[in-house]
Amino acid sequence: MIAVSVFYPNQPGLHFDIDYYCTKHMPLVRQLVGPALLKVAVEHGIAGIEAAAPPPYLAIGHLYFDSVEAFQKAFGPHFPRIAADVPNYTNATPVLQISDVKI
């Protein structure tokens, strides 16, 4: 299994609408990508290493697929529509990482 993780860096002047992301964006992704998307997890940053420190990321979204190929086949055709929705919830530039899930 692989995880496609999308990190939204926390920097001055950036915002992130977690409600929109969870109730509108992720359902859109699920609908477009279909059953190749095995599961979704969303993290909302609340602090850094110290409780009073700001989180390094505003949010992190995780999308799970059987393989890189399954991700590319299911996600690729819908990327323009998914990317077009990003300004509706953030002005941060997302950073994407694909990882092999071990546990």
BELQUI-V112246 format. One record per helix or strand of 3 or more residues. SS is the DSSP state (alpha for helix, beta for strand). FROM is the first residue (numbers start at 0). TO is the last residue. If there is no record, write none. Layout:
BEGIN
ss = <SS/SS>
from = <FROM/FROM>
to = <TO/TO>
END
This chain:
BEGIN
ss = <beta/alpha/beta/beta/alpha/alpha/beta>
from = <1/17/38/56/67/78/93>
to = <8/35/43/64/75/87/99>
END
